């Protein structure tokens, strides 16, 4: 059984100290905006501070959402 990630975490995209979170489905998008109050840019990515990534992943897992780093 294949597991599909709800979020993709883009670690080294070009700006030091910032990581991008990409919601891969509507539930993930709603979680970012409604539950976490994280701004999502027009291109669909949500920028967060690099040192907040582990906290984000932990919170997402508690909400039964899966994040994969790329």
PyMOL commands that set and color helices and strands:
alter all, ss='L'
color gray80, all
select helices_A, chain A and resi 26-35+50-62
alter helices_A, ss='H'
color red, helices_A
select strands_A, chain A and resi 7-10+18-23+45-49+67-69
alter strands_A, ss='S'
color yellow, strands_A
deselect
rebuild
show_as cartoon
